[in-house]
């Protein structure tokens, strides 16, 4: 009998609400493939733990960040560059979302999301992908639209060369839809969706879903509302 090998994602939880922190730790520790390596209440303690214990993912509630949250988070990420950060937050300012993405955050979720959503997000970013809540994706869209960042004339850019199906997939990626959600929305199998997403990433010369979204907005892409309905 051959036992299935399970990849373990070592996870640190950073939250100044002690009760919620330990409740989340208990929940995560009972999920397949996740091991909680510790809990802490501030960035200084987190830095010490992350440097002394091996962790793959840090789940951070932005309430632990004080003045100049983006700068503080940037310093933490630089100090622990081997760790992928997932933020739980209620902050939805455009500049904050843009700033933390540029700082190197791999995921942003509203802190009221069900713990199972957090589980899925941990697994996703541990595998090298990015996770954005629909609110964060919307703010990212707004700030790039606000600054009108266009690096290539729209008529000549790659967006114009995408197929109808590519544009449908891209529109859904821009609102942070998961493969499962895209599958249901477009009546496709998840394996087909994965193939389309991989092909789209290759066409746009991007190494992640998040980079596809950011690039699309930089090129002036506007998600198709008809697809989103």
C-alpha positions, 0 to 999 in steps of 0.5 A: 500500500502506497501512502499519498504524499501530502505537501505541507504549507507551513503557516504563521498567523499574525493578528492582535486579536488573541481569541480570533487568532487562536480560533483561526489557528485551530481551524487551519491546523485541522485542514489537510496540507496546512500546518500552523507554525505559530501565532503572534500579535505584532510585526516585530514578533512576526519578523523574529518568528519568521527568521527563526522558524521555517514558514511558507505563508504568513496570514496577516491581519492589517490591524497589527500595522500602525502608522504608514501601514504600507511602509511597515509591511514593505519592511516586513516582506523584505526582512522575510523574503522567503515568505508569501504574505496573505493579508486579511483587511478591511482597508479598501483605499485604492492607494493601499491596495496598489501599495501592498501589491507593489510591496510583494503581497501575494493575496488580499482578502476581506477579514470577514471571509469564511475560514475555508476561503482563507484555506483556499487562498493559502494553498493558492499562494503557496503554489505560486499564484496570487489571490485578490478579493473582488473588492481589491481587484476593483480598487486595483482597476480603479487606481490604474484607470485613474492614472490612465497608465497606457504603455502601448497604443490600444489598437496595436497592443496584445489585447486586440489580438486576444480571442473572444474566449480570451477576453471573457476569461480576462474579464472574469480574472479582472474581478478575481474569479477563481477557476471554479467560478469561471468554469460555472460562469462560462459552462466550461470544465475546470481543466479547460479553464486552466488551459485557457488561463495558462494560454492567456498568461503566455500570450500576455507574457505574464507569469501569474494571474495577478500580472495578467490583471495588472497588465490588462489594466495598464493596457487600458482594458475594460472588463466586459460587463456582459460577461460579468452578469 
